């Protein structure tokens, strides 16, 4: 129907007018003006090149051409209703796919146990995880849920719905060997920070740092690279505690305490709230992130 000149909303008005028996009654039932009904019927008749109604003082009766259109229009109406029932039924079932986008830090260090347990509980739901850190990528209709690390007090875009499911503490880490060779608290310390940033852009992350007196040796924009660089004794890294505390070759820099700097947001589009499989996954995710063990990991306790 790509080349059709017929407006399908006019067909719906045609059916309502046929059932109501007059333009005035149809207008009242649709809460529009009488002139809107007559204009839309005239537009439909013009696009088809036929008269659909016989109009007299008693109301509207179908012409032979109108009766033909009625049969096809009601068939189409029934098919659309069946499609609606089927699609809504799918939304009510615990089956189908869930597409999740998140940053590597969450995917590799936090999310997998939740997905594993969820997949065991709902074997007919398939989870797909795509690594990305862009907050706005939910505009892609193929993405259902985004898990994002955002600075505290920063709100997501208004067209997204979501909630904070966790808070993240960060701290400074290095190898014991590096700290022995480069005491960061000496006035003439040779210790260096592994900087965060990309394409020559310097991050303001160290502006209020207790180690801001140190120079920056290199910049990396990925938590996995930061971790590996610190393990190779390239400098002192600033990482979420839930990542670095699990690494046996690193220790926290003395005199540095974990600071809560970021929130984890669970974001989705408002029209997906009632989809059963997404609701079930969100509930599981919230329960897991509310657990005492998870909170302790995120806060570096």
C-alpha positions in Angstrom: 0.0 0.0 0.0 3.0 2.3 -0.3 1.6 4.0 -3.4 -2.0 4.2 -2.1 -3.6 7.7 -1.9 -6.1 6.4 0.7 -5.7 7.7 4.3 -6.3 4.8 6.7 -7.5 7.2 9.4 -10.3 8.2 6.9 -11.3 4.6 6.6 -11.7 4.4 10.4 -14.0 7.5 10.3 -15.9 5.9 7.4 -16.6 2.8 9.5 -17.7 4.9 12.5 -20.0 7.0 10.3 -21.5 3.9 8.7 -22.2 2.4 12.2 -23.5 5.7 13.7 -25.8 6.4 10.7 -25.0 10.1 10.4 -22.0 12.5 10.4 -23.4 14.2 13.5 -23.6 11.0 15.5 -20.2 9.9 14.4 -18.7 13.3 15.4 -20.2 13.0 18.8 -18.9 9.5 19.4 -15.4 10.5 18.2 -15.4 13.8 20.0 -14.7 15.8 16.8 -16.6 18.4 14.9 -19.4 17.6 12.3 -17.3 19.4 9.7 -14.3 17.1 10.4 -16.4 14.0 9.6 -17.8 15.4 6.4 -14.4 16.6 5.3 -12.7 13.3 5.9 -15.4 11.3 4.2 -15.2 13.7 1.2 -11.4 13.2 1.1 -11.8 9.4 1.2 -14.4 9.5 -1.6 -12.1 11.7 -3.7 -9.1 9.4 -3.2 -11.2 6.4 -4.3 -13.2 8.2 -7.0 -16.6 6.9 -5.8 -19.5 8.0 -3.5 -19.6 5.9 -0.4 -22.9 7.2 1.1 -26.3 8.3 0.1 -27.1 11.3 2.2 -30.7 12.4 2.9 -32.7 13.8 5.8 -32.8 10.4 7.5 -29.0 10.1 7.6 -26.3 8.2 5.8 -26.8 4.9 4.0 -24.1 3.0 2.2 -23.9 3.1 -1.6 -23.0 -0.1 -3.4 -19.4 1.1 -3.5 -19.6 1.9 0.2 -20.8 -1.7 0.9 -17.8 -3.0 -0.9 -15.4 -0.8 1.1 -17.2 -1.9 4.3 -16.3 -5.6 3.7 -12.6 -4.9 3.2 -12.4 -2.2 5.9 -14.0 -4.5 8.5 -11.6 -7.4 7.5 -8.7 -5.0 7.9 -10.0 -3.8 11.3 -10.4 -7.4 12.5 -6.8 -8.2 11.4 -5.4 -5.2 13.2 -7.3 -6.2 16.4 -5.9 -9.7 16.2 -2.4 -8.4 15.7 -2.8 -6.1 18.7 -4.0 -9.1 20.9 -1.1 -11.2 19.7 1.5 -8.6 20.2 0.2 -7.6 23.6 0.1 -11.2 24.5 3.8 -11.5 23.7 4.5 -8.6 26.0 2.7 -10.4 28.8 4.8 -13.6 28.3 8.2 -14.3 29.9 9.8 -15.1 26.5 11.6 -13.2 23.8 14.8 -11.1 23.8 16.2 -8.4 26.1 18.8 -6.2 24.7 21.0 -4.5 27.3 23.6 -1.8 26.7 26.2 -0.9 29.3 29.8 0.0 29.9 32.5 -2.7 30.1 33.1 -2.1 33.8 29.5 -3.0 34.6 29.3 -5.9 32.1 32.5 -7.6 33.1 32.5 -7.0 36.9 28.8 -6.7 38.0 26.2 -7.8 35.5 27.1 -11.4 34.6 25.9 -13.1 37.8 22.5 -11.4 37.3 22.2 -12.5 33.7 23.3 -16.1 34.6 20.7 -16.4 37.4 18.0 -14.7 35.3 18.6 -17.1 32.3 18.3 -20.1 34.6 15.0 -18.8 35.9 13.6 -17.7 32.5 15.0 -20.1 30.0 12.8 -18.7 27.2 14.2 -15.2 27.5 17.5 -14.5 25.7 19.7 -11.6 26.9 22.0 -9.8 24.5 24.6 -7.4 26.0 26.2 -4.6 23.9 29.1 -2.6 25.2 28.6 1.2 25.0 28.8 4.2 27.3 26.5 6.6 25.4 23.5 7.6 27.5 21.4 8.5 24.5 21.7 5.2 22.6 18.3 4.1 23.9 17.0 6.1 20.9 17.9 3.0 19.0 14.7 1.0 19.1 16.7 -2.3 19.3 17.9 -1.4 22.8 15.7 -2.2 25.8 17.7 -1.3 28.9 20.8 0.8 29.5 22.9 0.6 32.6 25.0 3.8 32.8 27.7 5.1 35.2 27.0 8.8 35.6 28.5 11.5 37.9 26.5 12.1 41.0 23.7 14.6 40.8 23.6 14.4 37.0 20.2 13.5 35.6 19.5 11.4 32.5 17.6 12.9 29.5 13.9 13.6 30.2 12.6 11.2 27.6 14.1 8.2 29.4 12.7 6.7 32.6 14.9 5.1 35.2 16.3 4.9 38.7 19.6 4.8 40.5 20.3 1.2 41.4 23.7 1.7 43.0 26.4 4.2 44.0 30.0 3.8 43.2 33.1 4.6 45.3 36.4 5.2 43.7 39.9 5.1 45.1 43.6 5.2 44.1 45.5 2.0 43.5 49.0 0.9 42.6 51.3 -2.1 42.9 53.2 -2.4 46.3 56.5 -2.3 44.3 55.5 1.0 42.6 54.6 2.6 46.0 57.9 1.4 47.5 59.9 3.0 44.7 57.7 6.1 44.3 56.3 7.4 47.6 53.4 9.7 46.5 53.5 11.7 49.7 57.1 12.9 49.5 57.6 16.5 48.6 59.8 15.6 45.6 57.9 12.4 44.8 58.5 10.7 41.4 55.1 9.0 41.5 52.8 9.7 38.6 49.1 9.3 37.9 47.6 7.3 35.1 45.3 9.9 33.6 41.8 9.6 32.3 41.0 11.2 28.9 41.1 10.7 25.2 42.3 12.5 22.0 44.4 14.9 24.0 41.5 16.0 26.2 42.5 16.2 29.9 39.8 15.0 32.3 39.1 17.3 35.4 38.8 14.1 37.5 42.0 15.0 39.5 41.1 18.7 40.2 40.1 18.0 43.8 42.3 14.9 44.2 44.6 14.5 47.3 47.2 13.5 44.7 46.8 16.4 42.4 50.4 17.5 43.1 51.6 14.5 41.0 52.2 14.6 37.3 50.3 12.5 34.7 52.3 9.8 32.9 49.7 8.8 30.2 46.0 8.9 29.5 43.6 6.0 29.0 39.9 6.1 28.6 39.0 2.5 29.4 38.9 0.9 32.9 40.4 -2.3 31.6 43.5 -0.4 30.2 43.8 1.6 33.5 43.8 -1.7 35.4 46.5 -3.3 33.2 48.7 -0.2 33.2 48.6 -0.1 37.0 49.5 -3.8 37.2 52.5 -3.1 35.0 53.6 -0.4 37.6 53.1 2.4 35.1 51.7 4.6 37.8 48.8 5.2 40.2 45.3 4.6 38.8 41.9 5.9 40.0 39.3 3.2 39.6 36.0 2.0 41.0 36.6 -0.1 44.1 34.5 -2.9 42.7 37.1 -3.3 40.0 40.4 -2.7 41.7 39.7 -4.4 45.0 39.4 -7.7 43.3 42.9 -7.4 41.7 45.4 -9.1 44.0 48.4 -7.3 42.5 47.1 -3.9 43.5 46.7 -2.1 46.8 45.1 1.1 47.8 47.4 4.0 48.1 48.0 4.8 51.8 46.1 7.8 53.2 43.5 7.6 50.3 40.0 6.6 51.3 37.2 5.6 48.9 34.9 8.4 47.8 31.4 8.1 46.4 31.5 9.9 43.0 29.1 8.1 40.6 25.7 6.6 40.3 24.6 3.6 38.4 21.4 4.3 36.5 19.0 1.8 35.0 17.3 3.5 32.0 14.6 2.5 29.6 11.9 4.0 27.4 8.6 4.8 29.0 6.6 2.7 26.5 8.3 -0.5 27.6 7.3 -0.4 31.3 4.6 -3.0 31.0 6.5 -5.6 29.0 6.7 -8.7 31.2 10.2 -9.9 30.3 11.7 -6.4 30.8 9.9 -5.9 34.1 11.1 -9.3 35.4 14.7 -8.5 34.4 14.6 -5.0 36.1 13.2 -6.5 39.3 16.0 -9.1 39.4 18.6 -6.4 38.7 17.3 -4.2 41.5 17.2 -7.1 44.0 20.8 -8.0 43.1 22.1 -4.5 43.4 20.3 -3.9 46.7 22.0 -6.9 48.3 24.4 -6.3 51.1 27.2 -8.0 49.3 26.8 -5.9 46.2 26.5 -2.6 48.2 29.7 -3.4 50.0 31.6 -4.1 46.7 30.3 -0.9 45.1 31.2 1.3 48.2 34.6 -0.3 48.8 33.7 -1.6 52.2 
